[in-house]
Amino acid sequence: MIITETERLRIRQLTEDDAAFALKLYTSEPFLRFVGDKQLKTVEDARQYLLDGPIRMYQTRGIGLYLVELKECCTPLGICGLIKRDSLDDIDLGYGFLPENFGQGYGYESALAVMAYGRRKLKMKKLVAITTADNQRCIKLLNKLGLHFVENIEEPEAAPALGLYAMEL
């Protein structure tokens, strides 16, 4: 299901068929460093992760991480979406891209589109994001999107503490 589109990008729900891409993304060095190791070793692991994670969140919460692909050729670039974490009161903007797609504006473009979707379709009033203090690329993008540092928080699955960023929509 297509969530939204931009001039260059299509943002759609992940499916089981995206398992090979998910394995590549989730085992890339930047993803492991800044997001964490999801213990994905095989395409089957990735398929199960998609079923238990994003796909289940679509079914239970109506939101989740979405695949970001080039519109003209359906090449997957990364993920961007809205997550409802039990540890946060508000909906969280999450994203990650393959390293070869860094610096081309895909994160900014897809995040703006997902934020507009949240505002328009979901009537969201506030958005948050979390990241580690050493993820300067992410912090720069969050600031460019209009999110501002609020406080450091302890996230059950993360060490050290994460910076919480927020904005009113």
C-alpha positions as MATLAB code, in Angstrom:
seq = 'MIITETERLRIRQLTEDDAAFALKLYTSEPFLRFVGDKQLKTVEDARQYLLDGPIRMYQTRGIGLYLVELKECCTPLGICGLIKRDSLDDIDLGYGFLPENFGQGYGYESALAVMAYGRRKLKMKKLVAITTADNQRCIKLLNKLGLHFVENIEEPEAAPALGLYAMEL';
ca = [
       0.000    0.000    0.000;
       1.384    3.379   -1.019;
       1.424    5.869    1.853;
       2.587    8.955   -0.026;
       4.765   10.083   -2.926;
       7.107   12.940   -3.697;
       8.541   14.025   -7.018;
      11.296   11.385   -6.777;
      10.103    8.925   -4.146;
       7.368    6.438   -3.385;
       6.781    5.622    0.282;
       4.899    2.397    0.845;
       4.269   -0.271    3.428;
       6.924   -2.925    3.768;
       5.976   -6.461    2.754;
       7.556   -9.865    3.235;
       9.000   -9.460   -0.266;
      11.243   -6.680    1.090;
      13.152   -9.087    3.357;
      16.376   -9.150    1.281;
      16.490   -5.351    1.258;
      15.735   -5.205    4.997;
      18.599   -7.610    5.681;
      20.988   -5.422    3.676;
      19.836   -2.214    5.400;
      19.640   -3.563    8.950;
      23.113   -5.117    8.725;
      24.814   -2.044    7.231;
      27.475   -0.486    9.469;
      25.669    2.830   10.104;
      22.413    1.045   10.950;
      24.154   -1.322   13.365;
      26.032    1.581   14.965;
      23.190    4.040   15.388;
      20.022    1.919   15.505;
      21.281   -1.358   16.877;
      21.708   -4.994   16.019;
      18.354   -6.658   15.396;
      20.119  -10.042   15.113;
      19.218  -10.469   11.451;
      21.532  -13.027    9.841;
      19.401  -14.413    7.007;
      16.636  -13.311    4.661;
      14.284  -15.492    6.706;
      15.292  -13.586    9.886;
      14.527  -10.332    8.084;
      11.187  -11.638    6.835;
      10.191  -12.605   10.374;
      11.358   -9.228   11.688;
       9.166   -7.467    9.117;
       6.172   -9.617   10.084;
       6.675   -9.101   13.828;
       7.659   -5.429   13.581;
       6.473   -3.042   10.860;
       3.759   -5.269    9.382;
       2.267   -6.019   12.794;
       2.399   -2.303   13.675;
       0.426   -1.474   10.505;
      -2.237   -3.931   11.677;
      -2.335   -2.893   15.346;
      -1.527    0.829   15.235;
      -2.170    1.877   11.648;
       1.377    3.239   11.296;
       4.908    1.898   11.050;
       8.165    2.115    9.170;
       7.719    2.375    5.418;
       9.923    1.518    2.468;
      11.336    4.497    0.571;
      12.004    3.723   -3.085;
      12.779    5.633   -6.239;
       9.517    6.228   -8.025;
      10.869    5.730  -11.549;
      12.473    2.317  -11.027;
      11.272    1.021   -7.620;
      14.851    0.820   -6.292;
      14.674    0.621   -2.470;
      16.744    3.301   -0.752;
      15.817    3.030    2.921;
      12.988    3.301    5.393;
      11.104    6.207    6.917;
       7.976    6.143    8.987;
       6.022    6.695   12.148;
       6.471    4.438   15.164;
       4.499    4.207   18.387;
       6.948    2.996   21.026;
       5.643    1.891   24.394;
       8.405    3.937   26.026;
       7.357    7.250   24.390;
       4.118    9.185   24.808;
       4.151   10.562   21.261;
       4.618    9.104   17.801;
       8.261    8.837   16.783;
       9.741    9.620   13.364;
      12.189    6.905   12.364;
      14.357    6.510    9.285;
      17.439    4.789    7.953;
      19.061    4.601    4.535;
      21.730    2.525    2.880;
      25.104    4.325    3.065;
      25.283    4.666   -0.730;
      22.137    6.804   -0.548;
      23.458    9.274    2.046;
      23.767   12.920    1.076;
      21.196   12.902   -1.727;
      18.276   14.449    0.166;
      16.231   11.249    0.418;
      15.998   11.376    4.214;
      14.773   14.959    4.220;
      12.373   14.453    1.319;
      10.850   11.270    2.724;
      10.632   12.635    6.282;
       8.794   15.763    5.094;
       6.353   13.583    3.168;
       5.770   11.261    6.138;
       5.304   14.246    8.464;
       2.737   15.755    6.072;
       0.971   12.379    5.941;
       0.866   12.265    9.752;
      -0.520   15.780    9.949;
      -3.073   15.321    7.143;
      -4.272   11.724    7.500;
      -3.620   10.993   11.167;
      -4.303   14.492   12.544;
      -1.056   14.351   14.520;
      -0.296   17.439   16.595;
       3.184   16.521   17.849;
       6.085   14.440   16.590;
       9.193   13.190   18.382;
      12.410   11.475   17.354;
      15.219    9.835   19.284;
      18.903    9.427   18.476;
      22.277    9.037   20.100;
      24.411   12.115   20.756;
      27.109   10.912   18.341;
      24.732   10.585   15.367;
      25.467   14.046   14.028;
      24.017   13.347   10.567;
      20.673   12.427   12.163;
      20.690   15.407   14.540;
      21.379   17.763   11.635;
      18.441   16.313    9.694;
      16.103   16.479   12.702;
      16.984   20.154   13.187;
      16.479   20.847    9.468;
      13.038   19.233    9.737;
      12.161   21.530   12.653;
      12.602   19.163   15.596;
      14.497   20.519   18.594;
      16.318   18.833   21.452;
      14.123   18.388   24.546;
      16.041   16.123   26.922;
      18.071   12.958   27.287;
      15.989    9.876   28.006;
      16.692    6.327   29.005;
      15.333    3.945   26.391;
      14.993    0.351   27.640;
      16.721   -1.122   24.568;
      19.466    1.496   24.265;
      22.613    2.484   26.055;
      23.698    5.190   26.431;
      20.801    7.580   26.876;
      19.112    8.921   23.760;
      18.364   12.519   22.898;
      14.653   13.229   22.560;
      13.725   15.750   19.863;
      10.215   17.128   19.339;
       8.096   19.535   17.350;
       4.505   20.662   17.221;
       2.840   19.903   13.899;
];
